[in-house]
Amino acid sequence: MYEYAIAWEWLAFAARWFHVITAISWIGSSFYFIALDLGLVKRPHLPPGAYGEEWQVHGGGFYHIQKYLVAPAQMPEHLTWFKYESYFTWISGFLMLCIVYYGGADLFLIDRHVLDISPSVAILISLGSLALGWVVYDLLCKSPLGRNTWGLMAVLYIVLVFMAWGYTQLFTGRAAFLHLGAFTATIMSANVFMIIIPNQKIVVADLIAGRVPDPKYGQVAKQRSLHNNYLTLPVIFFMLSNHYPLSFGTQFSWVIAALVFLMGVTIRHWFNTTHARKGRPTWTWIVTVILFILIMWLSTVPKLLTGETDAAAVAPAFQQFAGDPHFPAVKQLVSTRCSMCHAAEPVYEGIVRPPNGVMLENDAEIAAHAREIYIQAGRSHAMPPGNITDITPDERKLLVAWFENAVEGKKQ
């Protein structure tokens, strides 16, 4: 059993590493070609059919690049395709989803305080949502609405916000954000696999056959590429969020997700505008910072919106983390809710070592990790995963009051 757990842990690490490598390749090439496309310059000497050109310098050499909106007059001898980066990014991401969230559904996927379902049902919901997301998105793009690029993007934003809310009603907070990233990434990768590459293959086939390619295939592919452009940064945020519980473990996590999609738009707009040589719209960074500050504020579950009572009224004020006479209550809470995993020899099934090396077995260890306890189990619901040990709202308030009053006591 021990060897199996170790092998499974390394398999998860390998899948994560593979995912990061492929994601860097996909995102890097995507960002490069977007910048290249926006920076193209039209000049009189361009050959027939060429839309624009770009001169670049890198690695001690110069590059002269020309773009054809439809296709050149004849098929070039060598043609490089950019597709496998996308395919393997999705495959490796789905592998991680299977290893971590499907293999550990009871711990990471299901929160029975949110929705009491079996692991098999949760996995089916997960798979169905990813497939349904692509179907709905594709139908919207092919509908009359698809002819209005920005109107379509507005509707898609509403769909994404709805999914953000929906996932928080189904899974743990961590799994909800991960699935929102997977939902979006599935759309992006399917755009490449189902639309962009097939359309390019039609154009290539026409060139080989001596036919003039229809420009509609390039136009459709460019629209899907535009969507991928604006969705990339939010996907990265959601994939990183599992390390930051204040992003996903609070009551307003779905609102935070909605704001993250907006930040993706503002940041990409700055880069797109800059690469197109249309100025540097600094207002986008101002808006991004404001949105991020709003996210930080929402992550604390403000009492103005929730109607919660002051946490200080729930538990006595502590002057020091481990020195206050009321500390035994916190120690008892941590011992019963946390130490089955956070121990030198964890007793929870499937856990062979304390997560992140954090042990909470004595006063010194609990005091040393007071901030982590406060953030992950007090201010957010990230711990215990899926609230597997049934920590109560009053107990979370106790942890919040303990930390905040202890900090205030140290300042005095």
TIBA-867989 format. One record per residue (C-alpha): z, y negated, x negated. Coordinates in steps of 0.2 Angstrom, whole numbers, padded with zeros to 4 digits, always signed. Layout:
ZYX;...
END
This chain:
+0000+0000+0000;+0004-0012-0014;-0012-0009-0023;-0022-0011-0007;-0014-0028-0004;-0017-0034-0022;-0036-0028-0021;-0037-0037-0004;-0030-0053-0012;-0043-0052-0026;-0057-0049-0014;-0052-0065-0005;-0052-0074-0021;-0069-0068-0026;-0076-0072-0009;-0069-0090-0010;-0076-0092-0028;-0093-0086-0022;-0092-0098-0007;-0088-0113-0018;-0102-0109-0030;-0115-0107-0017;-0109-0122-0007;-0110-0133-0023;-0128-0127-0025;-0133-0131-0007;-0124-0147-0005;-0130-0153-0022;-0148-0149-0018;-0147-0157-0001;-0140-0173-0007;-0152-0174-0021;-0167-0172-0009;-0160-0184+0004;-0158-0197-0010;-0176-0193-0017;-0183-0195+0000;-0175-0211+0004;-0180-0218-0013;-0199-0215-0012;-0210-0229-0015;-0227-0232-0008;-0240-0237-0021;-0259-0240-0020;-0264-0227-0033;-0256-0212-0023;-0268-0198-0020;-0274-0195-0002;-0260-0188+0009;-0246-0193-0002;-0232-0203+0006;-0223-0210-0009;-0217-0207-0027;-0202-0208-0037;-0199-0210-0056;-0183-0203-0062;-0174-0200-0079;-0162-0186-0083;-0157-0175-0098;-0168-0185-0110;-0184-0184-0100;-0194-0192-0086;-0199-0185-0070;-0213-0191-0059;-0212-0184-0041;-0224-0187-0026;-0221-0182-0008;-0233-0176+0005;-0228-0179+0023;-0238-0164+0029;-0246-0155+0014;-0257-0158-0001;-0275-0154+0000;-0273-0137-0007;-0259-0125-0010;-0251-0128-0027;-0250-0113-0039;-0232-0113-0040;-0220-0118-0026;-0201-0118-0027;-0192-0115-0011;-0174-0121-0007;-0166-0109+0005;-0156-0096-0003;-0142-0109-0007;-0140-0111+0012;-0141-0093+0016;-0128-0087+0004;-0116-0102+0008;-0115-0096+0026;-0114-0077+0021;-0100-0080+0009;-0091-0092+0021;-0092-0078+0035;-0086-0065+0022;-0071-0076+0019;-0068-0078+0038;-0068-0059+0040;-0056-0056+0025;-0044-0070+0029;-0044-0073+0047;-0051-0057+0055;-0042-0046+0043;-0026-0056+0045;-0028-0061+0063;-0010-0059+0068;-0004-0071+0054;-0018-0083+0053;-0029-0083+0068;-0018-0080+0083;-0004-0091+0088;+0004-0083+0104;+0012-0099+0108;-0005-0106+0110;-0014-0091+0118;-0007-0074+0119;-0022-0063+0115;-0025-0047+0105;-0034-0048+0088;-0049-0040+0094;-0051-0053+0108;-0048-0067+0096;-0061-0061+0084;-0074-0059+0099;-0070-0077+0104;-0073-0083+0086;-0090-0074+0084;-0095-0079+0102;-0091-0097+0099;-0102-0098+0083;-0117-0089+0091;-0115-0100+0107;-0114-0116+0096;-0131-0113+0089;-0139-0109+0105;-0132-0124+0114;-0137-0135+0099;-0155-0128+0098;-0158-0130+0117;-0152-0148+0116;-0164-0152+0101;-0179-0144+0110;-0175-0153+0127;-0182-0170+0132;-0166-0177+0124;-0172-0171+0107;-0186-0185+0107;-0172-0198+0105;-0164-0195+0088;-0149-0206+0090;-0146-0201+0108;-0146-0183+0103;-0134-0186+0089;-0122-0195+0102;-0122-0179+0113;-0120-0168+0099;-0105-0178+0094;-0097-0175+0111;-0100-0157+0109;-0092-0156+0092;-0076-0166+0099;-0075-0154+0114;-0076-0139+0102;-0062-0147+0091;-0051-0148+0107;-0056-0131+0113;-0052-0122+0096;-0035-0130+0096;-0032-0121+0113;-0037-0104+0106;-0031-0102+0089;-0018-0108+0076;-0021-0126+0070;-0027-0119+0053;-0039-0107+0061;-0045-0121+0073;-0050-0132+0059;-0058-0118+0049;-0068-0113+0065;-0074-0131+0068;-0081-0131+0050;-0089-0114+0053;-0096-0119+0069;-0104-0134+0061;-0110-0125+0046;-0118-0111+0056;-0128-0125+0065;-0133-0132+0048;-0138-0115+0040;-0147-0109+0056;-0157-0125+0055;-0163-0120+0038;-0166-0102+0043;-0173-0104+0060;-0182-0120+0060;-0185-0129+0043;-0191-0114+0032;-0201-0106+0046;-0210-0123+0049;-0213-0124+0031;-0220-0107+0030;-0232-0111+0045;-0238-0126+0035;-0241-0115+0019;-0250-0102+0029;-0262-0116+0036;-0265-0122+0019;-0269-0105+0012;-0281-0102+0027;-0290-0118+0024;-0283-0126+0040;-0276-0144+0042;-0257-0142+0046;-0250-0149+0061;-0238-0164+0057;-0226-0159+0071;-0218-0145+0060;-0213-0157+0047;-0206-0169+0060;-0195-0156+0068;-0189-0150+0051;-0185-0168+0046;-0174-0171+0062;-0164-0155+0059;-0162-0160+0040;-0156-0177+0046;-0142-0168+0057;-0137-0158+0042;-0136-0174+0031;-0123-0181+0043;-0113-0165+0046;-0111-0160+0028;-0095-0171+0023;-0085-0166+0039;-0088-0148+0035;-0081-0150+0018;-0066-0159+0025;-0062-0144+0037;-0065-0131+0024;-0052-0140+0013;-0040-0144+0027;-0031-0127+0026;-0022-0134+0011;-0016-0149+0020;-0006-0145+0035;-0003-0163+0041;-0022-0163+0046;-0022-0147+0057;-0004-0144+0062;+0000-0158+0073;-0002-0162+0092;-0017-0174+0089;-0027-0163+0077;-0042-0162+0088;-0042-0181+0088;-0041-0181+0069;-0056-0170+0069;-0066-0182+0080;-0062-0196+0068;-0067-0185+0053;-0085-0183+0060;-0086-0202+0062;-0080-0204+0044;-0094-0192+0039;-0107-0204+0047;-0100-0220+0039;-0099-0212+0021;-0117-0205+0023;-0123-0221+0030;-0118-0230+0014;-0127-0218+0003;-0142-0217+0013;-0144-0235+0014;-0141-0237-0004;-0153-0224-0009;-0166-0232+0002;-0164-0248-0008;-0159-0257+0008;-0143-0265+0001;-0125-0258+0000;-0116-0259+0016;-0098-0261+0011;-0092-0262+0029;-0094-0243+0030;-0080-0241+0017;-0069-0253+0027;-0072-0243+0043;-0069-0227+0033;-0053-0233+0026;-0047-0239+0044;-0052-0222+0051;-0042-0213+0038;-0027-0223+0040;-0028-0220+0059;-0029-0201+0054;-0013-0203+0043;-0004-0211+0058;-0009-0198+0070;-0003-0184+0059;+0015-0190+0061;+0014-0187+0080;+0019-0205+0084;+0033-0206+0097;+0024-0220+0106;+0011-0207+0111;+0022-0191+0113;+0037-0198+0121;+0048-0189+0109;+0066-0194+0106;+0071-0200+0089;+0074-0185+0078;+0089-0193+0070;+0098-0191+0087;+0095-0172+0087;+0104-0169+0071;+0117-0177+0060;+0112-0188+0046;+0112-0179+0029;+0116-0189+0013;+0109-0176+0002;+0097-0161+0004;+0110-0148-0001;+0126-0158-0001;+0129-0163+0017;+0141-0152+0027;+0128-0149+0040;+0116-0141+0027;+0122-0123+0031;+0112-0126+0048;+0096-0129+0039;+0100-0115+0027;+0102-0103+0041;+0086-0109+0050;+0076-0107+0034;+0084-0090+0031;+0079-0083+0048;+0062-0091+0050;+0055-0092+0032;+0063-0081+0019;+0055-0065+0025;+0040-0071+0016;+0047-0084+0004;+0057-0072-0006;+0057-0063-0023;+0053-0047-0013;+0045-0052+0003;+0049-0040+0018;+0035-0046+0029;+0021-0033+0030;+0006-0036+0020;+0015-0050+0009;+0018-0043-0009;+0023-0060-0017;+0030-0076-0010;+0016-0088-0004;+0011-0101-0017;+0026-0094-0027;+0038-0103-0016;+0055-0095-0014;+0068-0101-0001;+0083-0089-0004;+0097-0101-0010;+0103-0119-0009;+0094-0125-0024;+0077-0117-0019;+0078-0125-0002;+0083-0142-0008;+0069-0141-0021;+0056-0138-0008;+0063-0150+0005;+0047-0160+0006;+0036-0145+0008;+0048-0138+0022;+0048-0156+0030;+0029-0157+0030;+0024-0139+0034;+0037-0134+0046;+0045-0150+0052;+0031-0163+0054;+0017-0150+0057;+0016-0133+0064;+0008-0125+0049;+0023-0115+0045;+0027-0101+0050;+0008-0096+0052;+0005-0094+0070;+0023-0097+0073;+0026-0079+0069;+0045-0081+0068;+0046-0091+0084;+0053-0107+0077;+0058-0119+0091;+0054-0137+0094;+0073-0142+0092;+0073-0132+0075;+0058-0142+0069;+0067-0158+0074;+0082-0153+0064;+0071-0151+0048;+0063-0168+0051;+0080-0176+0054;+0088-0167+0039;+0074-0173+0027;+0072-0191+0033;+0090-0195+0034;+0093-0187+0017;+0079-0198+0009;+0087-0213+0018;+0104-0208+0011;+0097-0208-0007;+0090-0225-0005;+0107-0233+0000;
END
